[in-house]
Amino acid sequence: MADIKPLGDRVVVRPLTEDEAGTKSASGIILPSSMNEKDKNEQGIVVAVGPGKWDEDGEKRIPMEVKVGDKVLFSSWREKMKVEDEEFSIVSESDVLAVMG
């Protein structure tokens, strides 16, 4: 993976593979989604997190709640980028809807 260092409260997320997302059967058949692609939330693995945003006084950083390796559900509205043939999304921590167990 490329060395990506997000700033502030940004999170870099690698979308789940079909195997990780469970959209591929054991025999390799890709299962179609009934959801409209633009309306769905997405899942991914956190690969990098920023240091956190500053509090209102600008004196203290607010710690991030997500960490590298977390499997997360995030809003489909985000910035996409491709680095070394891998696709990543960059989202604000507030766009992360849930950490999945």
C-alpha positions, 0 to 999 in steps of 0.5 A: 500500500502507498504511504498515505497520511490523512490530515485532521479528522480524515480517514483513508478506507480501502473498500472491502473485496467481494470476499470480505463483503460477502457478495461472492459465494464460496464457488466464486459466483458474484451475488448481485446487490438489490440496492441502487449503487448511488444510494447505498452505504459502503463498507471498508477497512481503515488503512490510515487515520489522521491525528484528529481535529482541534477543539474549538479553542484550538488548544487540544486535539480531539482523539479519533474514535476509529483506528487502522484495521477497523471494518467500518460502514461509511457514507457513500458520498466521499472522495475516491482516489487510486494509488498504485492500482488500489482504490481508496476513499478519504472520508471525515470521521463524521462520515463513518457511520459505524464500526462493524464487529 
